[in-house]
Amino acid sequence: MLGFDVGTARKVWTAALLALLFFVIYVASTTVLVIIFAVFFSYLIYPMVALIERVRPRRVPRVASIALVFVVVVALLAVVGSLFGVQLQDQATRLLAQLPELMRTDVPNRLPLPHFLEPLRERIVDFVRSQIETGSDKAVPVARSLGLGVVHAASNLIYLVLIPILSFLLIKDGAHMRDAFLALLNRRHRALWSDIVDDVNVLLSKYVRAMLFLSLATLLCYGVAFSLLGVPYAFLLAVSAGLLEFVPFAGPLAAVAITLVVAVFSGYSHLLWLVIFIGLYRLFQDYVLNPYLMSEGVEVSPFLVIVGLLAGDQLGGVAGIFLAVPVIAMLKIVIGRARVFYATSHDEGDAARRVPVEKTD
């Protein structure tokens, strides 16, 4: 009567709540990031917890088996870091110190190029040199910023401690939290969000474990092959490639470019074999291993991946790049489930309105 539309009011109220939610996430970005890393860590740990659960005696509480897995994993990470951290730091320091000397080598001028590119050899070499010199000039400020970041992280070790603690609680009480969330919804929307939560759970579990396996496969294969081929800074390049594997599409390309540039300017003499190995491995990973590990629901089109990486970099830096693809995949699930749900509800409503009502005496 007063021009107040209930449907419009609900939509405005929903939009306001979503805007408030995004604002809270932006303000509490550090806390949200810690929770996200805890969720990812939970998906990595849970298969081992499930394995222990199968052989756990009934008299032993479930909390004890979860705690055992966490203690073993944290101890293993500490041992690996202590064994290989010094070697990684040593190679990174030597590469950074030798960059000016590597830039003065004449090796790039002796590399074979296609005939049509020979007239442009000098320009190509100068361009590559200038790009590397620019990168090396930025290396010291970046290293200084990284050092300050490490100091900042060391002063906030509570975040590093909270990640395994939150992961422990998520594994322990995850099912109860899911049921509590669904209990807040009405009966009509409970089925919708139950399907969304289940799909997102499957998506994240497959995505996180697939990315871990892909990263480990790249680290091991690159490390072994680079060592056998005698590639300079083999361990550093293999670790860099393994970490960059977590950035879909752009990460592997960046790893290949970094490896070839370091090999060229270091005077590596078996560049052709290195290129052949990298090409064969990328074919195997991109067309065999990746499709085997990634399900159809996890895959995101290259266009959305590139847009997501650019937007993630603008919004959250490195963390935004890392989270871009899973966020896009989750949005696809939510939108797809909601579209099917509301389309079905609309069709059922139309069918109910078309059913004639029988008159009774």
URKAVEN-V988288 format. One record per backbone hydrogen bond with DSSP energy under -1.0 kcal/mol. CO is the residue of the C=O (numbers start at 1). NH is the residue of the N-H. Records with the same first field share a line. If there is no record, write none. Layout:
BEGIN
CO = NH / NH
END
This chain:
BEGIN
5 = 9
6 = 10
7 = 11
8 = 12
9 = 13
10 = 14
11 = 15
12 = 16
13 = 17
14 = 18
15 = 19
16 = 20
17 = 21
18 = 22
19 = 23
20 = 24
21 = 25
22 = 26
23 = 27
24 = 28
26 = 29
28 = 32
29 = 33
30 = 34
31 = 35
32 = 36
33 = 37
34 = 38
35 = 39
36 = 40
37 = 41
38 = 42
39 = 43
40 = 44
41 = 45
42 = 46
45 = 49
46 = 50
47 = 51
48 = 52
49 = 53
50 = 54
57 = 60
61 = 65
62 = 66
63 = 67
64 = 68
65 = 69
66 = 70
67 = 71
68 = 72
69 = 73
70 = 74
71 = 75
72 = 76
73 = 77
74 = 78
75 = 79
76 = 80
77 = 81
78 = 82
79 = 83
80 = 84
81 = 85
84 = 88
85 = 89
86 = 90
87 = 91
88 = 92
89 = 93
90 = 94
91 = 95
92 = 96
93 = 97
94 = 98
98 = 102
99 = 103
102 = 105
107 = 110
114 = 117
117 = 120
118 = 121
120 = 124
121 = 125
122 = 126
123 = 127
124 = 128
125 = 129
126 = 130
127 = 131
128 = 132
129 = 133
130 = 134
131 = 135
132 = 136
133 = 137
134 = 138
138 = 142
139 = 143
140 = 144
141 = 145
142 = 146
143 = 147
144 = 148
145 = 149
146 = 150
147 = 151
148 = 152
149 = 153
150 = 154
151 = 155
156 = 159
157 = 161
158 = 162
159 = 163
161 = 165
162 = 166
163 = 167
164 = 168
165 = 169
166 = 170
167 = 171
168 = 172
169 = 173
170 = 174
173 = 177
174 = 178
175 = 179
176 = 180
177 = 181
178 = 182
179 = 183
181 = 184
182 = 185
186 = 190
189 = 193
190 = 194
191 = 195
192 = 196
193 = 197
194 = 198
195 = 199
196 = 200
197 = 201
198 = 202
199 = 203
200 = 204
201 = 205
202 = 206
203 = 207
204 = 208
205 = 209
206 = 210
207 = 211
208 = 212
209 = 213
210 = 214
211 = 215
212 = 216
213 = 217
214 = 218
215 = 219
216 = 220
217 = 221
218 = 222
219 = 223
220 = 224
221 = 225
222 = 226
223 = 227
224 = 228
225 = 229
226 = 231
233 = 237
234 = 238
235 = 239
236 = 240
237 = 241
238 = 242
239 = 243
240 = 244
243 = 246
244 = 247
247 = 251
248 = 250
250 = 254
251 = 255
252 = 256
253 = 257
254 = 258
255 = 259
256 = 260
257 = 261
258 = 262
259 = 263
260 = 264
261 = 265
262 = 266
263 = 268
264 = 267
270 = 274
271 = 275
272 = 276
273 = 277
274 = 278
275 = 279
276 = 280
277 = 281
278 = 282
279 = 283
280 = 284
281 = 285
282 = 286
283 = 287
284 = 288 / 289
285 = 290
288 = 292
289 = 293
290 = 294
295 = 299
301 = 305
302 = 306
303 = 307
304 = 308
305 = 309
306 = 310
307 = 311
308 = 312
309 = 313
310 = 314
311 = 315
312 = 316
313 = 317
317 = 321
318 = 322
319 = 323
323 = 327
324 = 328
325 = 329
326 = 330
327 = 331
328 = 332
329 = 333
330 = 334
331 = 335
332 = 336
333 = 337
334 = 338
335 = 339
336 = 340
337 = 341
338 = 342
339 = 343
340 = 344
341 = 345
342 = 346
343 = 347
344 = 348
345 = 349
346 = 350
347 = 351
348 = 352
349 = 353
350 = 354
END
